[in-house]
Amino acid sequence: MKNRINSVLYAIAFCGALVTTQSCKKYLDVTPENVGTIDYAFRNRNEAENYLFTCYNNLQGFSNVVNDPGFTTSGEIVYPNDLSERPVSDIGFQLIRGTTQNISNPVLNYWDGQNGGSSLFQAIRRCNIMLENINKPIDLTPDEKARWIAEAKFLKAYYHYYLLRMYGPVPIYKTNQNITATLEEIRVKRQPVDSVFSYIVQLLDEASADLPQQIGNVQQEMGRITRAIALSVKAEVLATQASPLYNGNPDYAKAKNKDGQVLFSATADPAKWKKAADACKAAIDEAVAQNAKLYTFIQPANLPVLVDSLKKVLTIQSAVTEKWDLNAEVIWALNGNFGYQTFCIPRLTAKSVENSTSAPSSFTVPFATTDLFYSRNGVPINEDKTWDYSHRFDLQTGDNPNKYYIKSGYVTIKNNFAREPRYYANIGFDGGVWYGNGVTDQNNPLYIEAKGPSSKAGPKDRVRINMLAIWPKKLVHYQTVFDNGVQQTSYRLPRTRLADLYLLYAECLNEASGPGSEVYKYIDMVRDRAGLKGVVDSWAQFSNAPSKPSTKDGLREIIHRERRIELCFEGKAGWDLRRWKEMLTVLATPVQGWSIFQPGNSAFYTLQTLFIPGLTVRDYFWPLSDAALSNNLNLVQTLYW
């Protein structure tokens, strides 16, 4: 069997995307005259395994980040809508403008499977078909059967969870509807969010017992679900349920079904945080038992001995871009490679300027995202008593002490100096060193000249340049080369890594019982890998609010920021900002940056506003389409839509 998650599932699973075709209708229909097609699909072990991989199809599709709301609505990366040519669909990126979503044809519609989305209810139906027919193959061993049932239950849980995050209260499909069901039985209604959460957790608990702890055949089965993955998702699900968006949210107190059934709890339940904390610890223990650990850079033999500062940057960058089978920190990644390195890499060489059509370079980072990152002292730059915040836009020349971060002799701004290592690993800025791209001499690396050669490109090149002159560096493997064309070193964007679980555990513990040594321990492990002191010491020594880590509210602010820094560009912030109910505050900031068309320092370093986001409270959840409401009269529209 050649990695069927990458081959067979794509060959068969077109039925989910093209469900209106006659052949797919026959294949997946369960009406009496077509029962034989289901029997055929489960006539033996091989056919049943093929069908299992159709259940994975929608999951693997999430690897295309431009269709992932967690990635496109985070505000960490924007994609300008005024380019005359768009090499990538930008509909998800435009949502934060507040002008593109509508109920006639919702953007990223995972309910109906339209406009950038795929039907997750169809995916759930496939999982139910798998579970209903798993006893038919007579050549399936008991262990295989148990594992496949567990995988199908996990996938069913995850698809419900994805819908829940997007739409809030959603219908629960425990089984497929019987062919004799009445019209009223078919017309399901939304279920209260706590009921949906409980069903998801139930499925994950049932799945965890029979999932393998490790993948035995890495070459053929990498990407299939393990126990650690299921426990990690359970931890995230319970943390989401405990969060303010779902846990006693007054904004949605009026959300009800047509029969008056209340869909959101009226009061917050603090006990949910304790339950989530316990789930986080169980996931961490399972992952560590399977040898998970925070990643440190694996230096190839052909590289020279690297200085510590550069090695730290590569550790942080490669914690995301390292191959999964070499990266002990990655608990879960999807099989599809991250497909947008060419959108994240700047023009670093003369040949890359000449061959500008090889890479769009157009995923741009708003200046507000760069402000997230700490000073080198591990506290926010506007809190650091030693960091000259009021003069951060003054010009400063790169010097020898900073040469591994900023090009020596290059004029940039003070804002780029004395920042934490994660700033230099994540952000590609004017004058910033870019180790790699085919140049591995640490004393003479490439660097970004945002106001240099690329700013002199003609009007035709406007379609393929970075509008704010700031790049998401972390999303580019250091061995990927953009010169005379592009040679990519591929990787899978992590869906869950150990640092994520550490910070989630710290968050849940703080919410459950306030600051304490266990909370600090798990935050500080992530900070230590980033070259920073612990939160208590850092704030005590350098912050103008030294007591912040000692209060629940203060530590909450720190943990939220740590997650946004550590997991920046990884598709987490779009969901975190929602569950925290911080999306409207964070994304109210104007999307600003530098102008790549201005060659001079003074002109270049004047913040320009690309647009001002226009989100409102209704944007926490997706609307249902007019078609969905017309087809099912028991459904109610999402509140505020």
Phi and psi in degrees as a GROMACS rama.xvg file:
@    title "Ramachandran Plot"
@    xaxis  label "Phi"
@    yaxis  label "Psi"
@TYPE xy
-85.3398  127.805  LYS-2
-15.6939  90.2216  ASN-3
-73.0888  -21.8244  ARG-4
-62.9161  -29.2517  ILE-5
-91.5481  -17.6365  ASN-6
-120.931  -63.64  SER-7
-62.6121  -42.7426  VAL-8
-62.6989  -34.0617  LEU-9
-75.5803  -28.2262  TYR-10
-72.25  -32.5666  ALA-11
-97.8529  -36.8261  ILE-12
-75.7369  7.22723  ALA-13
-61.6807  -18.583  PHE-14
-61.3028  -31.0422  CYS-15
-71.3006  -36.9266  GLY-16
-83.0901  -27.9893  ALA-17
-118.775  47.6447  LEU-18
-64.6442  -13.7479  VAL-19
-83.5962  -10.8901  THR-20
-72.2185  150.417  THR-21
-62.1025  -41.8743  GLN-22
-63.5023  -40.9971  SER-23
-69.6598  -36.7908  CYS-24
-57.8083  -43.3578  LYS-25
-65.9939  -39.4867  LYS-26
-67.3465  -38.2095  TYR-27
-105.496  -2.07526  LEU-28
-75.0107  143.057  ASP-29
-115.66  22.6516  VAL-30
-70.5718  155.721  THR-31
-53.7232  -42.0214  PRO-32
-69.2713  -11.5371  GLU-33
-117.522  14.559  ASN-34
-58.0271  -31.0016  VAL-35
-59.0007  -30.7256  GLY-36
-68.3519  -36.7537  THR-37
-68.5331  -42.3948  ILE-38
-57.9412  -39.4055  ASP-39
-64.8758  -39.7948  TYR-40
-66.0754  -21.9038  ALA-41
-121.354  29.3368  PHE-42
-74.1634  -23.2366  ARG-43
-155.99  178.02  ASN-44
-59.5667  -46.5943  ARG-45
-62.9213  -43.9894  ASN-46
-65.7559  -38.8321  GLU-47
-66.0641  -37.8586  ALA-48
-66.0898  -39.4213  GLU-49
-57.8441  -41.6813  ASN-50
-67.9792  -35.9896  TYR-51
-56.0082  -40.5975  LEU-52
-73.5299  -20.0573  PHE-53
-67.0307  -29.3996  THR-54
-67.045  -26.9421  CYS-55
-78.3933  -13.3819  TYR-56
-55.9029  -51.9362  ASN-57
-63.322  -35.4454  ASN-58
-60.1162  -48.4337  LEU-59
-64.6786  -28.3176  GLN-60
-64.3427  -21.9818  GLY-61
-67.1963  -12.4725  PHE-62
-68.6467  -15.9582  SER-63
-81.7988  96.6214  ASN-64
-66.2583  -21.335  VAL-65
-69.8752  -13.2811  VAL-66
-106.972  14.0131  ASN-67
-105.23  111.796  ASP-68
-57.9112  -31.5239  PRO-69
-63.2951  -28.1211  GLY-70
-88.6194  -47.96  PHE-71
-81.7342  -23.0801  THR-72
-105.033  17.2468  THR-73
-78.8488  -22.651  SER-74
78.7189  -0.599168  GLY-75
-75.2253  -32.5738  GLU-76
-132.827  136.103  ILE-77
-123.555  156.375  VAL-78
-125.956  109.164  TYR-79
-55.2794  141.292  PRO-80
-97.5405  6.88004  ASN-81
-106.723  18.443  ASP-82
-81.4713  138.745  LEU-83
-73.5456  -17.0502  SER-84
-134.561  133.452  GLU-85
-120.584  102.69  ARG-86
-69.4783  -8.47538  PRO-87
-140.365  149.282  VAL-88
-62.9353  129.289  SER-89
-111.996  13.1076  ASP-90
-63.0809  -37.5057  ILE-91
-67.8538  -39.0583  GLY-92
-65.4495  -29.3105  PHE-93
-79.7929  -8.30558  GLN-94
-61.1002  -34.4598  LEU-95
-70.5383  -10.824  ILE-96
-71.2399  -21.2921  ARG-97
78.2001  13.5329  GLY-98
-120.647  -5.52784  THR-99
-104.116  -17.7691  THR-100
-81.4378  140.046  GLN-101
-155.081  160.5  ASN-102
-86.5186  -14.5534  ILE-103
-73.3258  -34.8485  SER-104
-152.39  76.2233  ASN-105
-57.8257  143.712  PRO-106
-74.8559  140.426  VAL-107
52.3605  59.5178  LEU-108
-87.3321  93.0699  ASN-109
-88.2668  0.0316208  TYR-110
-80.7221  -54.3374  TRP-111
-93.1803  -19.3125  ASP-112
83.3021  46.8444  GLY-113
-133.686  161.779  GLN-114
53.4377  51.4605  ASN-115
98.8578  -12.0252  GLY-116
-105.12  172.521  GLY-117
-128.198  150.612  SER-118
-71.9197  108.311  SER-119
-78.1751  -20.0204  LEU-120
-69.3716  -34.4479  PHE-121
-65.1433  -38.1849  GLN-122
-64.0068  -41.4297  ALA-123
-63.3465  -39.6545  ILE-124
-61.1522  -40.6692  ARG-125
-62.6947  -40.9732  ARG-126
-61.6305  -40.7346  CYS-127
-64.8476  -40.0556  ASN-128
-60.132  -41.2855  ILE-129
-60.5882  -47.786  MET-130
-67.9211  -33.8237  LEU-131
-74.9284  -19.3981  GLU-132
-119.742  7.8116  ASN-133
-66.0279  -20.2559  ILE-134
-84.3801  -3.85192  ASN-135
-74.7168  -41.4755  LYS-136
-67.1562  124.704  PRO-137
-86.5513  -12.1112  ILE-138
-102.001  19.1261  ASP-139
-95.7399  125.387  LEU-140
-71.8752  156.409  THR-141
-57.8633  -39.4497  PRO-142
-66.7642  -41.9122  ASP-143
-63.2491  -44.024  GLU-144
-59.9748  -45.792  LYS-145
-61.1698  -41.8562  ALA-146
-66.015  -44.0589  ARG-147
-67.1758  -37.7759  TRP-148
-61.0601  -43.6154  ILE-149
-63.0055  -41.4191  ALA-150
-63.6066  -43.7241  GLU-151
-63.6322  -39.0569  ALA-152
-66.5262  -40.2951  LYS-153
-60.3313  -48.8847  PHE-154
-61.6526  -41.3718  LEU-155
-60.954  -42.0898  LYS-156
-63.252  -44.4381  ALA-157
-67.1796  -38.2924  TYR-158
-66.2711  -38.8404  TYR-159
-62.1038  -41.401  HIS-160
-63.9767  -42.0062  TYR-161
-62.2108  -44.0424  TYR-162
-63.7005  -40.352  LEU-163
-60.3036  -43.1625  LEU-164
-64.3623  -32.2816  ARG-165
-84.601  -41.0684  MET-166
-113.689  -4.65532  TYR-167
74.9876  -124.713  GLY-168
-65.7436  126.108  PRO-169
-133.103  160.691  VAL-170
-64.4907  151.097  PRO-171
-105.667  129.089  ILE-172
-113.081  86.2488  TYR-173
-71.103  -37.1791  LYS-174
-139.763  161.955  THR-175
-72.5781  148.166  ASN-176
-68.8981  140.54  GLN-177
-66.2893  150.79  ASN-178
-66.0313  -16.2874  ILE-179
-97.4864  6.69564  THR-180
-61.9074  145.07  ALA-181
-77.2744  166.256  THR-182
-59.8534  -39.2251  LEU-183
-67.5941  -34.7067  GLU-184
-68.58  -33.925  GLU-185
-71.0845  -32.1696  ILE-186
-79.3852  82.0583  ARG-187
-72.626  166.284  VAL-188
-124.524  168.149  LYS-189
-65.3373  149.259  ARG-190
-110.899  149.928  GLN-191
-53.8015  144.693  PRO-192
-59.0885  -37.1151  VAL-193
-65.6704  -32.9312  ASP-194
-67.0738  -39.8569  SER-195
-67.0663  -44.8498  VAL-196
-57.4332  -45.0792  PHE-197
-62.367  -40.4613  SER-198
-66.7128  -40.6485  TYR-199
-60.6715  -47.1469  ILE-200
-63.6041  -39.2022  VAL-201
-58.4756  -46.6659  GLN-202
-62.5626  -42.035  LEU-203
-65.4564  -38.4805  LEU-204
-64.2343  -43.5501  ASP-205
-64.6913  -37.904  GLU-206
-70.8759  -39.7902  ALA-207
-57.3042  -36.3621  SER-208
-62.6157  -30.8513  ALA-209
-112.972  6.06606  ASP-210
-82.6818  146.722  LEU-211
-68.7969  149.726  PRO-212
-76.3447  -29.772  GLN-213
-139.054  157.189  GLN-214
-86.0646  118.111  ILE-215
-72.9095  -44.6372  GLY-216
-106.79  89.5972  ASN-217
-60.364  -40.2854  VAL-218
-64.1765  -36.6285  GLN-219
-98.665  -25.0978  GLN-220
-121.373  4.85686  GLU-221
-59.6086  129.095  MET-222
111.702  -18.5183  GLY-223
-76.123  157.835  ARG-224
-78.2853  137.2  ILE-225
-113.969  172.728  THR-226
-63.4461  -40.2418  ARG-227
-62.652  -37.3495  ALA-228
-63.6921  -47.1015  ILE-229
-62.5767  -42.2945  ALA-230
-67.8494  -34.5199  LEU-231
-67.291  -41.885  SER-232
-65.3532  -39.8944  VAL-233
-58.8653  -42.9038  LYS-234
-60.592  -43.6235  ALA-235
-66.4645  -40.4098  GLU-236
-60.7271  -47.2426  VAL-237
-69.296  -34.7228  LEU-238
-65.8514  -37.1966  ALA-239
-64.938  -44.0374  THR-240
-61.7264  -35.1578  GLN-241
-77.9269  -14.3388  ALA-242
-77.2045  159.319  SER-243
-58.3615  -28.0136  PRO-244
-63.1952  -32.4354  LEU-245
-111.84  -20.2564  TYR-246
-101.95  86.5185  ASN-247
71.2008  50.0196  GLY-248
-87.6026  108.916  ASN-249
-64.6969  -24.7405  PRO-250
-63.8285  -24.3894  ASP-251
-117.342  21.3266  TYR-252
-63.5358  -25.4242  ALA-253
-90.3485  1.62973  LYS-254
-73.9613  115.352  ALA-255
-141.517  155.019  LYS-256
-74.1674  171.936  ASN-257
-65.2335  -23.2838  LYS-258
-88.1488  7.26691  ASP-259
90.9526  -0.78714  GLY-260
-64.5467  125.989  GLN-261
-75.5358  136.749  VAL-262
-104.817  -15.2947  LEU-263
-127.514  142.262  PHE-264
-64.5589  142.42  SER-265
-80.1092  -27.1562  ALA-266
-127.711  149.812  THR-267
-75.4035  143.1  ALA-268
-114.381  103.47  ASP-269
-61.9542  -23.7936  PRO-270
-64.256  -20.8906  ALA-271
-64.3131  -30.0742  LYS-272
-69.2152  -38.3501  TRP-273
-64.2531  -40.7126  LYS-274
-63.0824  -40.955  LYS-275
-67.3361  -39.9704  ALA-276
-61.6732  -42.7347  ALA-277
-62.1301  -39.4205  ASP-278
-66.8044  -38.3781  ALA-279
-61.7972  -44.961  CYS-280
-64.9676  -38.6711  LYS-281
-63.286  -40.0334  ALA-282
-66.5149  -42.3931  ALA-283
-62.4838  -45.6407  ILE-284
-61.1079  -40.9174  ASP-285
-66.6002  -43.7905  GLU-286
-63.6523  -44.63  ALA-287
-66.0932  -36.1902  VAL-288
-62.4048  -25.7951  ALA-289
-97.4245  24.0643  GLN-290
73.983  22.0582  ASN-291
-70.4106  142.658  ALA-292
-158.49  159.04  LYS-293
-63.4939  136.404  LEU-294
-72.7236  142.734  TYR-295
-127.762  147.058  THR-296
-56.7923  129.437  PHE-297
-94.248  104.591  ILE-298
-82.155  121.045  GLN-299
-62.5172  153.555  PRO-300
-65.4146  -24.417  ALA-301
-84.9056  -0.470431  ASN-302
-92.6115  147.314  LEU-303
-69.7442  167.171  PRO-304
-62.3175  124.835  VAL-305
-94.9309  145.759  LEU-306
-67.6665  155.788  VAL-307
-60.7509  -40.0182  ASP-308
-63.9342  -39.9108  SER-309
-72.2891  -38.1156  LEU-310
-63.4913  -35.2087  LYS-311
-64.9522  -43.1718  LYS-312
-61.1167  -44.7012  VAL-313
-68.591  -31.1483  LEU-314
-62.4555  -47.4492  THR-315
-66.8713  -43.1882  ILE-316
-67.1231  -44.2935  GLN-317
-79.3024  -12.9094  SER-318
-59.5609  -21.7483  ALA-319
-101.697  -39.654  VAL-320
-98.001  -4.22885  THR-321
-69.0815  150.825  GLU-322
-60.0271  140.842  LYS-323
-58.557  -41.688  TRP-324
-70.6494  -11.0139  ASP-325
-105.806  -8.59313  LEU-326
-108.24  101.853  ASN-327
-71.6158  -8.35915  ALA-328
-82.6883  -27.2308  GLU-329
-76.7674  117.87  VAL-330
-88.031  -36.1252  ILE-331
-150.136  132.543  TRP-332
-141.845  157.656  ALA-333
-90.5072  164.202  LEU-334
-74.2303  -26.9537  ASN-335
-70.8141  137.06  GLY-336
-70.7154  151.434  ASN-337
-62.7993  120.073  PHE-338
-100.014  15.5911  GLY-339
-129.716  29.036  TYR-340
-60.0228  -36.3519  GLN-341
-68.9426  -16.0239  THR-342
-86.432  -13.5594  PHE-343
-107.526  -8.41019  CYS-344
-100.976  133.44  ILE-345
-82.3952  176.153  PRO-346
-87.9337  107.786  ARG-347
-104.721  -14.2027  LEU-348
-129.94  164.114  THR-349
-62.3394  -38.9898  ALA-350
-67.6803  -33.0672  LYS-351
-67.602  -30.5691  SER-352
-68.5566  -42.7496  VAL-353
-66.5146  -33.638  GLU-354
-106.838  47.2735  ASN-355
-62.6663  -24.231  SER-356
-72.9661  -8.45997  THR-357
-72.5663  -25.2301  SER-358
-145.631  123.093  ALA-359
-63.715  -35.7477  PRO-360
60.0722  25.4692  SER-361
-105.138  2.10153  SER-362
-76.3287  114.581  PHE-363
-115.53  147.158  THR-364
-105.628  120.376  VAL-365
-62.9956  150.035  PRO-366
-59.7465  -32.1365  PHE-367
-61.0187  -31.614  ALA-368
-66.2991  -39.709  THR-369
-66.9138  -27.6451  THR-370
-68.9809  -18.3255  ASP-371
-60.2664  -38.1207  LEU-372
-72.4184  143.563  PHE-373
-72.5806  168.757  TYR-374
-72.1283  173.535  SER-375
-64.5267  -11.9602  ARG-376
-90.0058  1.47964  ASN-377
80.1556  22.9405  GLY-378
-131.715  161.09  VAL-379
-56.1058  144.945  PRO-380
-63.9658  -27.8819  ILE-381
-84.5956  -1.97857  ASN-382
-107.238  -19.5283  GLU-383
-70.9924  118.74  ASP-384
-66.2854  -20.9525  LYS-385
-101.119  -3.40747  THR-386
-102.12  129.282  TRP-387
-81.0713  76.7945  ASP-388
-65.5114  -38.5997  TYR-389
-68.086  -20.3444  SER-390
-115.582  26.8563  HIS-391
-69.9556  -17.0691  ARG-392
-94.138  3.50304  PHE-393
-68.5863  151.373  ASP-394
-75.7779  144.98  LEU-395
-147.713  145.397  GLN-396
-98.6624  134.108  THR-397
-57.8368  138.583  GLY-398
-129.134  177.958  ASP-399
-62.3018  -41.4903  ASN-400
-61.2391  -22.733  PRO-401
-110.412  14.321  ASN-402
-66.2524  -18.6922  LYS-403
-85.8865  -6.43688  TYR-404
-113.218  -37.44  TYR-405
-133.24  136  ILE-406
-57.4114  122.725  LYS-407
-62.3324  130.328  SER-408
87.2531  -3.98521  GLY-409
-92.6058  137.452  TYR-410
-88.208  119.257  VAL-411
-134.089  -150.215  THR-412
-119.397  158.734  ILE-413
-61.116  -24.6772  LYS-414
-56.3563  -25.9195  ASN-415
-88.8442  -3.16929  ASN-416
-99.3845  153.171  PHE-417
57.1279  41.8864  ALA-418
-105.578  165.142  ARG-419
-69.7671  158.927  GLU-420
-57.4151  -31.7427  PRO-421
-65.2701  -25.683  ARG-422
-62.7913  -45.9107  TYR-423
-75.9544  -21.5904  TYR-424
-82.989  -29.2901  ALA-425
-94.4809  -37.0524  ASN-426
-109.149  127.987  ILE-427
-98.4816  110.909  GLY-428
-125.603  164.681  PHE-429
-59.319  119.272  ASP-430
92.0067  -6.58866  GLY-431
-74.96  139.226  GLY-432
-69.308  138.483  VAL-433
-123.011  90.2397  TRP-434
-71.7421  132.23  TYR-435
111.543  -145.726  GLY-436
55.5353  34.931  ASN-437
90.4127  -5.86803  GLY-438
-116.824  113.269  VAL-439
-115.926  16.2155  THR-440
-81.7891  106.125  ASP-441
-66.2067  -18.3059  GLN-442
-92.6081  -5.59653  ASN-443
-146.188  56.6994  ASN-444
-80.0726  169.302  PRO-445
-71.8719  161.714  LEU-446
-148.629  162.903  TYR-447
-87.981  126.247  ILE-448
-115.884  76.9676  GLU-449
-64.2013  -30.6748  ALA-450
-101.646  20.9095  LYS-451
-104.11  -126.462  GLY-452
-54.8074  -41.4116  PRO-453
-67.8315  -25.4404  SER-454
-75.1937  -11.9521  SER-455
-94.637  2.1512  LYS-456
-65.0883  153.219  ALA-457
-73.472  175.075  GLY-458
-56.7323  -32.969  PRO-459
-63.0153  -25.3324  LYS-460
-84.8524  -0.956055  ASP-461
-60.9448  -27.1196  ARG-462
-73.7515  -11.805  VAL-463
-132.462  43.3162  ARG-464
-135.874  165.765  ILE-465
-86.7356  116.302  ASN-466
-69.5144  -23.9282  MET-467
-111.365  0.699849  LEU-468
60.8229  33.509  ALA-469
-137.146  129.314  ILE-470
-114.936  147.925  TRP-471
-80.9881  79.1867  PRO-472
-57.8535  -36.7102  LYS-473
-60.367  -24.1899  LYS-474
-85.1447  5.73146  LEU-475
-113.172  123.677  VAL-476
-63.6162  136.582  HIS-477
-63.3841  -19.5796  TYR-478
-89.9798  -6.4112  GLN-479
-69.9752  136.3  THR-480
-120.788  127.04  VAL-481
-117.665  101.321  PHE-482
-139.663  -101.402  ASP-483
-90.4066  74.2336  ASN-484
96.8636  -173.321  GLY-485
-125.45  130.839  VAL-486
-119.009  108.461  GLN-487
-94.1556  141.331  GLN-488
-100.779  110.48  THR-489
-78.3484  157.473  SER-490
-155.615  164.74  TYR-491
-103.905  126.608  ARG-492
-67.8139  122.753  LEU-493
-58.8932  142.35  PRO-494
-96.3839  -33.8092  ARG-495
-144.95  129.143  THR-496
-129.019  167.038  ARG-497
-61.0172  -38.165  LEU-498
-59.9018  -36.3278  ALA-499
-59.1397  -49.0655  ASP-500
-64.0924  -39.9843  LEU-501
-58.2581  -47.5781  TYR-502
-72.1817  -32.8966  LEU-503
-66.682  -40.216  LEU-504
-63.0485  -45.0077  TYR-505
-60.3716  -41.6895  ALA-506
-60.5967  -48.6964  GLU-507
-65.1001  -40.1465  CYS-508
-62.3346  -44.2307  LEU-509
-63.0142  -42.2232  ASN-510
-67.915  -32.9699  GLU-511
-76.7222  -40.1074  ALA-512
-142.345  5.01195  SER-513
86.0647  -178.526  GLY-514
-60.1945  149.068  PRO-515
-175.59  172.279  GLY-516
-60.6414  -35.9512  SER-517
-68.3662  -37.2831  GLU-518
-64.387  -49.7579  VAL-519
-60.0973  -38.5919  TYR-520
-56.392  -47.4005  LYS-521
-78.4971  -29.0245  TYR-522
-67.9123  -44.9004  ILE-523
-68.3943  -27.954  ASP-524
-63.663  -39.6898  MET-525
-69.6034  -42.2876  VAL-526
-65.2141  -38.7882  ARG-527
-61.8937  -41.7707  ASP-528
-62.2616  -29.5381  ARG-529
-85.9263  4.66832  ALA-530
82.9789  21.8602  GLY-531
-114.489  153.676  LEU-532
-72.9495  169.758  LYS-533
-64.8514  162.404  GLY-534
-63.3578  -40.8193  VAL-535
-63.6209  -49.06  VAL-536
-65.3963  -42.5847  ASP-537
-62.688  -46.163  SER-538
-70.4456  -36.138  TRP-539
-64.4825  -38.6944  ALA-540
-85.7879  -34.9372  GLN-541
-122.652  -17.9885  PHE-542
-89.1647  147.827  SER-543
-82.202  4.23322  ASN-544
-128.557  66.7624  ALA-545
-62.6997  -22.1936  PRO-546
-91.3192  1.83657  SER-547
-53.787  -44.1611  LYS-548
-68.8431  -9.63868  PRO-549
-90.5359  -5.73255  SER-550
-114.659  151.749  THR-551
-61.1255  -44.9799  LYS-552
-64.6603  -42.9641  ASP-553
-65.2962  -43.5638  GLY-554
-69.7049  -32.637  LEU-555
-58.5893  -46.1125  ARG-556
-60.2308  -40.832  GLU-557
-65.2941  -45.9656  ILE-558
-64.1974  -43.5346  ILE-559
-59.0358  -41.4386  HIS-560
-69.1061  -39.3657  ARG-561
-59.5179  -42.5402  GLU-562
-63.9282  -42.2894  ARG-563
-67.3308  -31.7124  ARG-564
-76.5858  -54.3421  ILE-565
-63.0448  -37.7353  GLU-566
-103.889  17.8186  LEU-567
-55.5236  136.632  CYS-568
71.1405  8.6943  PHE-569
-103.282  12.4714  GLU-570
80.3977  16.3994  GLY-571
-96.4933  -37.8828  LYS-572
-64.119  -34.5639  ALA-573
-58.9798  -36.0134  GLY-574
-83.3479  -40.7008  TRP-575
-60.439  -46.8352  ASP-576
-61.0753  -32.2832  LEU-577
-69.5081  -53.0574  ARG-578
-65.8681  -29.3129  ARG-579
-77.3585  -11.1213  TRP-580
59.9392  40.3821  LYS-581
-112.908  1.26751  GLU-582
-60.9515  -44.4382  MET-583
-67.4391  -31.8554  LEU-584
-73.9898  -50.8628  THR-585
-65.1304  -42.5271  VAL-586
-90.8923  14.5064  LEU-587
-84.4798  -13.1518  ALA-588
-70.4222  132.423  THR-589
-56.3501  140.881  PRO-590
-81.6788  106.797  VAL-591
-127.378  161.411  GLN-592
-175.568  -162.766  GLY-593
-94.6014  166.181  TRP-594
-102.822  113.374  SER-595
-67.6243  -13.2439  ILE-596
-86.8393  -5.55099  PHE-597
-103.046  112.367  GLN-598
-78.2878  -25.7381  PRO-599
-84.8298  152.14  GLY-600
-57.9722  -49.441  ASN-601
-65.1542  -38.5863  SER-602
-74.604  -41.8176  ALA-603
-62.475  -44.4835  PHE-604
-88.823  46.4228  TYR-605
-119.115  117.531  THR-606
-60.5877  130.167  LEU-607
-110.873  147.091  GLN-608
-98.855  119.808  THR-609
-79.0748  -45.7028  LEU-610
-167.948  167.485  PHE-611
-112.337  120.639  ILE-612
-56.1631  149.92  PRO-613
-126.047  42.3282  GLY-614
-81.421  151.556  LEU-615
-131.222  -179.629  THR-616
-60.544  -26.6038  VAL-617
-66.0731  -21.828  ARG-618
-80.1079  0.35775  ASP-619
-67.4058  -29.444  TYR-620
-130.091  154.315  PHE-621
-78.788  149.027  TRP-622
-80.951  157.226  PRO-623
-86.4186  148.02  LEU-624
-72.6728  158.141  SER-625
-57.0212  -38.2457  ASP-626
-63.9637  -42.611  ALA-627
-62.4418  -41.075  ALA-628
-70.2781  -35.2617  LEU-629
-70.1873  -35.953  SER-630
-77.4113  -22.6089  ASN-631
-135.699  101.985  ASN-632
-73.1457  -7.92379  LEU-633
-86.5971  -9.95444  ASN-634
-82.3735  145.209  LEU-635
-110.957  149.006  VAL-636
-70.0904  148.886  GLN-637
-56.4564  137.068  THR-638
-56.0597  141.664  LEU-639
79.5916  -6.96241  TYR-640
